[in-house]
Amino acid sequence: MTKLAAKSVLVTGGAGFIGSHLVDRILRDRPRALVVVDDLSLGKESNLDQARRVFPGLAFYRQDAADYDAMKRIISSHGVEVVFNLAVVPLPTSLVRPRYTVDVNVLTTSVLCDLIREGCYRTLIHFSSSETYGTAQYVPMDENHPLVPCTPYAASKAAGDHVVVSYQKTFGIDAAIVRPFNNFGPRQNEGESAAIIPIVVQRALRGEPVVVFGDGQQTRDFLFVRETADAAVRVYEEPGTRGRVINLASGKETSVNRLVRAMLDVLGVEVPVVHEAPRPGDVRRHCGSIELARKLIAFEPQVTLEAGLAETLAWYRDYLAAREATHAG
């Protein structure tokens, strides 16, 4: 029996990109109950379609996870034992609504920390972000790398991490922090807060120029989303992760220019690539160390960038075609 078997589990932000893949992964372990809280500002209920087919009893609440009273009611009514916290206001929003982003992200974390301190549930696995590091001062970036956030979003995530650690040290809560680098895969939001891969796919398939901000030599560390979901479950299962921050990354550095070229090759499309002014707060270099994750949970990414892109872009082709057909109908 796995450690999530027969447990009641809550995923905040569970209708989002990473959250919905984590929901799918948790269901493989046959939990007693699975609860998703998401305000659908980023997520979509349709991201849970596969999970609902597997587990019709999945409970969904369209709810702001920063609401203490509502979260306490939900956790109590389902006897929740484990919370995976992925609820977040994303980076692009922080560039236009910085105070809102900081307020909501920090409050969400402190609400969940207070509820576990009060004994409402047992274990918190909190999702951080590699953005907390800012631009790499050295590579690979390990968990001791200085936190030099470059955006209000990154600052809010760093603050949330400090909140979790402080509650663990002060009150002895059972918590661990995972710090994913740049995730990609099916279901990544293609709307106004979209990351580079959904944006490039949509423009390329429409035959429009692809826009790269800056010179394109800035690097990221791309990790396939199912690797992150599986690792998060293993972080829960391993007691040695408690009180720790754990990077989840590929350990490989990829430039934006290389990523765009690889995507156009997979799509079999040729469109112009146009460079525009760099975005504010855009980090220059990211490459994560996964030595701690290897040591604690035997983490070893299996999906290459090329294989992950092939699956991801095939998914987007089908998804965008279906969406266009729906609109045409």
Buried (B, 14 or more C-beta within 10 A) or exposed (E): EBBBEEBBBBBBBBBBBBBBBBBBBBBBBBBBBBBBBBBEBBBBBEBBEBBBEBBEEBBBBEBBBBBBEBBBEBBEEBEBBBBBBBBBBBBBBBBEBBEBBBBBBBBBBBBBBBBBEEEBBBBBBBBBBBBBBBBBEEBBBBBEBEBBBBBBBBBBBBBBBEBBBEBBEEEEBBBBBBBBBBBBBBBBBBEEBBBBBBBBBBBBBEEEEBBBBBEBEBBBBBBBBBBBBBBBBBBBEBEEBBBBBBBBBBBBBBBBBBBBBBBBEBBEBEBEBEEEEEEEBBBEBBBBBBBBBEEBBEBEBEBEBEEBBEBBBEBBEEBBEEEEEEEEE
